Amino acid sequence: MGGDYAPDAPLEGVNLAFKSLEGDFAVHLYGSKEALDSSHLVDPDRLVKTETTEEILMGESPTKAIMRKPDSSISRGLRDLKEGKIDVFISAGNTGAVLVGSMYSVKAAEGIIRPAIATYIPNLSGGYSIMLDVGANPDVKPDVLHQFAVLGSLYAQYVLQIDQPKVGLLNIGSEPEKGNLVVQAAHSLLTESTKINFTGNIEGYDVFTGAADVLVCDGFVGNVLLKTAESLYKIFGEKLGNDDFIGKFDYQNYGATPILGINKPVLIGHGVSSPKAFQAMIKQGLDIVESGLVEKVKTTFEP
C-alpha cells in the first residue's frame, strides 16, 4: 500500500519478478481487500495475500503511526518478518515508519549501537559502491562510524561479492588530521580495525571513481550526497540522453536501500518506485537472503 503509485506499481513489479527472476520464492502481499482483489498476477500459486484495514500515509509521524495502526501493511509485514513467516520485508511507503517499525519489531542485532540505511553509488569502475549512513543517524560518534564501516564491508563482500572491499571515510581532505573531531577519531578506529580493509579518507571528488567500495559517513552528509546524486541523474540524463554511466544513477536499477544492523532483512524503496523498481527490490531481497548477510552480521558483532 506504500508509495506514490500503490497498489498498481508493486503488483506490476511482482509480475515482472515472477517472469524474470529465477529461484523458488513466494511473495506475500499486504494490503486492502480492494487492492488484493483487483490484482491480476501471473503466478497466483506463489502468492500469499494478507488483508489489512489500516494504511500509514507518507506524511504521518512514524512513531505515532506504528503505535496507532497495528493493522497497516507495514506493521503486519514487519510482525510476520519477526515471527519468521517471511524472510525479507520490502516497502516503498513511509520511510520513517519502516525504520521505526523495524526497530520495534525485529530490533537491532546484539552489539549494534545504531543500525544504518545504506545505498548504492555508481562508480566509473563499472559497478557500485555502498554508502552508509544516508539519513537514519545525522549525528554519530566515532565508534558508530566504525560499525558502519564493518556493516558496509560485510554487505559489499557477501551481497555485491567484492573480495576484500576497500573502505573509505568521507572527509574534507585525505590527511588523517583533516575534518572535525568525530571524523578524526573515527579515522584512528578504522585504521586500527582488523575487520575491514580501510584505505583512508575519501574526498568528494573520489566518490564516483571507485576509489572505495564502501563509503562511510554520518546520515547528514550521506543524505545530502544521495540527493545530489539523484539530481545529477535527472539533470545530466536530460542533457546527455542515454549515457551508460549516468544511467547507473537510476534508482530503478537496484530498487531499494537496505537497513543494516537489524535482526532481519528490511528494504526501503523510493516513494516514486515504479514496477521496474519493485522488481529490482525483490531481486535485491533475494540476494540478501541467499547471501546469509544477517547471520554474518550477528556473528561479527556478537559480544
Helices and strands as residue ranges (DSSP letters): H 8-20, E 27-31, H 33-37, G 44-46, E 47-51, H 62-68, H 73-82, E 89-91, H 95-104, E 116-122, E 128-132, H 142-158, E 166-170, H 181-192, E 197-202, G 204-206, E 214-216, H 219-240, H 244-247, G 251-253, E 256-260, E 266-269, H 275-291, H 293-301
